[in-house]
Amino acid sequence: MLKVEELRVHFRTEFGVVRAVDGVSFEVERGEKFTLIGESGSGKSVLAQSILRLLPKNAYVSGRIIFEGRNLLELGEEEMRRIRGRKIAWIPQSQSSLNPVLTVGLQCAEPVMEHFKTDKKSALLKVARMFEFFGMGRGRISDYPHQFSGGMRQRVLVAMGISADPEFLIADEPTKGLDASKRKNIAELFEKIDKTMLIITHDLEFAERVSDRIAVMYCGEVVEISPAKEFFREPLHPYSKGLLESLPSRGLKPIIGFQPSMINPPSGCRFRERCEFAKKICERAPPESIVDGRIVRCWMYAERGWA
């Protein structure tokens, strides 16, 4: 349904060129929940914003983003406006995106009125049914954002995202800032939504629960793509293993060092300066290897006689 090919998103700044996304390729199949994970600043949200062409003016974008047979990077702004919210919807991570002076029902109804040219009453009726489905109650469409808890406001953002019945849903850090019980509730909500999704998160427990496939981003690159069950059972890339070992349930062992500069990233494997397995060959960029149908970029799987 969505195919990203050699996508690069670079930002020109006074300090140099930030290589936020640097040669990323992947596909999202119809009906699946495809999740991007990685540390903050790895390029996940920039990648998602590039799909909807929501980047600032200092962004330089190359590659291809194919959605239903069309390259989104070649479409005019008018065509993109028809796609945003209707074909591809965005669930933002910041609850501050809710307007404090408008009822949540009206804010969720606006995409319906915009894309289907329906009247306000019919749009609000549709939103009321969604609120009931999401366990918020129909009557709450008349409430304002400040009358909701953080977890309930997140549900409102989800309802706003799917109100126009999009074919593809992008959710950016849907559990950010929520406590454990509210994260569980959001996970239950996402399990109920029957949509093709691209999910961006650093919440690994949430990712394990809702995802069909996992893509791991590090310093602007995708280093592994695996089915979720196999990934959480046995990740391939050393960085992936480090992410899982940092979980409290798996020993709370942090990855040594810090993510490198996106302006001057290391040559070769960008994780090599933090990797306990690094060798001389890691100074060269690792090729893509296929291991039991999974994709990984690491010399451990490409170089014979590694051990």
Helices and strands as residue ranges (DSSP letters): E 2-13, E 16-28, E 33-37, H 44-51, E 59-67, E 70-71, G 72-74, H 77-83, E 88-91, G 95-97, H 104-116, H 120-133, G 138-142, G 145-147, H 150-162, E 168-172, H 180-192, E 196-200, H 204-210, E 213-218, E 221-227, H 228-233, H 238-245, G 248-250, G 272-274, G 280-283, E 288-291, E 294-297, H 299-302
